Amino acid sequence: MTEPERPLSALPSSAARAAAFVAILLGGSAGGLIGYTLVKLQCHGECAAPKGIGTLTGALLAAGGMSIVAVLVLRAVGEWRQIEQRERANRNS
């Protein structure tokens, strides 16, 4: 099934945006788990606050990094589509 022709736009498809959002959530979850586990292994005694801080810090750092990757991927897909559209237009001319 071919994609319907749409005007060239910098806005990625809704499926691509949804996939990027899910990837950011998964990355943040993994970072939170890593932060929690890192503090859990090193802390002795009352560790509720440090575990929470470790979880939050890990989640924010991982989600931030994953969001950068997602933006770069979405931009690359947009450029790829632009190049393909230009090549198709040159072939049809």
Buried (B, 14 or more C-beta within 10 A) or exposed (E): EEEEEEEEEEEBBEEBEEBBEEBBEEBBBBBBBBBBBBBEEEBEEEEEEBBEEBBBBBBBBBBEBBBEEBEEBBEEBBEEBEEEEEEEEEEEE
